[in-house]
Structure formats: C-alpha cells, structure tokens
Amino acid sequence: QVQLVESGGGLVQAGGSLRLSCAASGRTFSNYAMGWFRRAPGKEREFVAAIIWNGGNTYYADSVKGRFTISRGNAKNTVYLQMNSLKPEDTAVYYCAADRNAVHTTPDYDYWGQGTQVTVSS
C-alpha cells in the first residue's frame, strides 16, 4: 500500500515557475513508474509527465515538453515536477501517481494523490 501527497501548488503569473513535490509513504518499490497528471476545470484528467525509477527514463506530454521537468529526489520516495514558463492553460489540479510496473499516458496508475491546485494568471 502506497500513499502519495502532493504539495507546491499555488497562484503564479504567466511566465513564472512552480515546483511540485510528491512524497510517497508506505510500501514503495524502486522499479515503480511515477507520473504527474492534471485535470483542468470541465476536462478529463490528462497525462503530463512520467519517470521510470530504474534508469530514469522520462516522458512528457507535447504540451509541456521543454517547459516541465520530472525528476527524482535524493530520497527515492520523492518525485518533483519543475514547471517553468507557465501558461494560463496550465491551470489545473495536478495529481501525482505511481504504478508498480509500467508507464501509462492514460490515468491507469495503481496509486493516486489528492492533488494540488495550480493557477496561472494572465
């Protein structure tokens, strides 16, 4: 059983930056894939970025490529999403997710956090 807690959301002006953190507790495994999804008002949850723990391969949605970076913390149970050059269309609730053995670009992960609000003003 894994619990995920996101933090770091807030209000930022367009062009600004935020760093989201996801802390995992409970039983974790080094081969987990971890990812970030977001849900904008009235929209479905969409893929943002993911990382495979072993090897560190990363994957990004086209909409955030070059602006967002997913990374592992020094502690293996922490993952970050550095968000630069934020746009109003990035406004959403951001969710951390973990999967035991695969990266998904659809919301098919085993574990989910409660989400953190990111609001980008124009």
C-alpha positions in Angstrom: 0.0 0.0 0.0 1.3 3.4 -1.0 0.1 6.9 -0.1 1.0 9.9 -2.2 0.8 13.5 -1.1 1.4 16.4 -3.4 2.5 19.9 -2.4 3.8 23.1 -4.0 0.8 24.3 -5.9 -0.3 27.9 -5.8 -1.1 31.0 -7.8 1.5 32.3 -10.3 1.6 34.8 -13.1 2.1 33.6 -16.7 5.8 33.0 -17.4 6.5 32.1 -13.8 7.6 28.9 -12.2 6.5 26.4 -9.6 7.9 23.2 -8.3 5.5 20.4 -7.3 6.6 17.7 -4.9 5.1 14.3 -4.3 6.0 12.4 -1.2 5.3 8.7 -1.1 4.8 6.8 2.1 4.1 3.2 2.9 5.5 0.4 0.9 7.4 1.5 -2.2 9.5 -0.2 -4.8 12.4 1.0 -6.8 11.0 -0.1 -10.1 7.9 1.9 -9.8 6.9 4.3 -12.6 5.8 7.7 -11.2 3.9 10.3 -13.1 2.1 13.6 -13.0 -1.4 14.1 -14.4 -3.6 17.2 -14.3 -7.3 17.9 -14.6 -8.5 21.3 -15.8 -12.0 22.5 -15.0 -14.5 20.6 -17.0 -11.9 18.4 -18.6 -10.7 14.8 -18.2 -7.5 14.0 -16.3 -4.6 14.2 -18.8 -1.0 13.0 -18.8 1.7 15.5 -18.0 5.0 13.6 -17.3 6.3 10.3 -16.0 9.6 8.8 -14.9 10.7 5.2 -14.7 12.6 4.8 -11.4 15.2 2.3 -12.7 17.1 4.0 -15.4 15.4 7.4 -15.0 13.8 7.5 -18.5 11.3 10.4 -18.7 8.2 11.0 -20.8 6.3 14.2 -21.4 3.2 15.4 -23.0 3.8 17.5 -26.0 2.1 20.5 -24.3 4.7 20.7 -21.6 7.8 19.4 -23.3 10.7 21.8 -22.9 8.9 23.6 -20.0 8.4 20.9 -17.4 10.9 18.5 -15.9 10.1 15.5 -13.8 12.9 14.2 -11.5 13.6 12.0 -8.6 14.6 13.5 -5.2 17.6 12.3 -3.3 15.1 10.2 -1.3 13.7 7.5 -3.6 10.2 8.1 -2.3 10.1 11.7 -3.6 9.4 13.0 -7.1 9.3 16.6 -8.4 7.7 18.4 -11.3 9.6 21.6 -12.1 7.2 23.8 -14.1 8.7 26.8 -16.0 7.3 29.3 -18.4 3.8 28.6 -17.1 0.8 29.5 -19.2 -2.8 30.1 -18.2 -3.7 26.8 -19.9 -1.6 25.0 -17.4 -4.2 25.9 -14.7 -5.4 22.6 -13.3 -5.3 20.3 -10.3 -2.1 18.3 -10.5 -2.0 14.7 -9.3 0.9 12.5 -8.5 0.5 8.9 -9.5 2.5 5.7 -9.1 2.4 2.3 -10.9 4.2 -0.9 -10.0 5.5 -1.8 -13.4 4.5 0.4 -16.3 4.4 4.0 -17.6 0.9 5.0 -18.8 -0.2 8.1 -20.6 -3.7 7.3 -19.6 -4.8 7.5 -16.0 -4.4 3.8 -15.3 -2.0 4.1 -12.3 -2.2 2.0 -9.2 -2.0 4.8 -6.7 -3.0 8.5 -6.7 -2.5 11.5 -4.5 -5.3 14.0 -3.7 -4.0 16.7 -6.0 -2.6 20.2 -5.6 -4.1 23.3 -7.3 -2.0 25.3 -9.8 -3.5 28.5 -11.1 -1.7 30.6 -13.7 -3.0 34.1 -14.2 -2.6 36.0 -17.5 
